């Protein structure tokens, strides 16, 4: 029996190995970039979700406060202040009853835009304000470029300040709120008041 003759041992050449490594490297690079894009998108979605949750929470708080607005003027160190005081700038102060669930008392509250581009909630200790009483200030919405308020009078005209004269009702018929976020979105909401 004659031994079968075997051909030379056949394997991968160096060129074939380098070509395979190049293809695998390209696949790994594309996968890495794809994963990076997915992670960036996830972070962007989280940021947008937080922003819009903050906006929704602000509007819910504002709506609840203005629904409880009362036409009761307040006594202060400077005399009698109107029940609803809307000033250009903008700054809004008004008297409101307690929440229905009884966890709060009747108070004087306010909203204003501070220098850090945050809408602040101002809360006084009660309805009548002592001469040296300073409201507690709480930021309720950050990243606000513009904060504008207008008030609907009895003739259904929008006014930039309230009250305009002694003949005005204690509180307006409605308030129109316009905010512009730092990211450029503009939101306008109108809240009817129980005058």
Helices and strands as residue ranges (DSSP letters): H 14-67, E 74-76, E 79-81, E 84-87, E 91-96, E 107-113, E 118-123, E 136-142, E 144-152, E 158-159, E 174-181, E 186-192
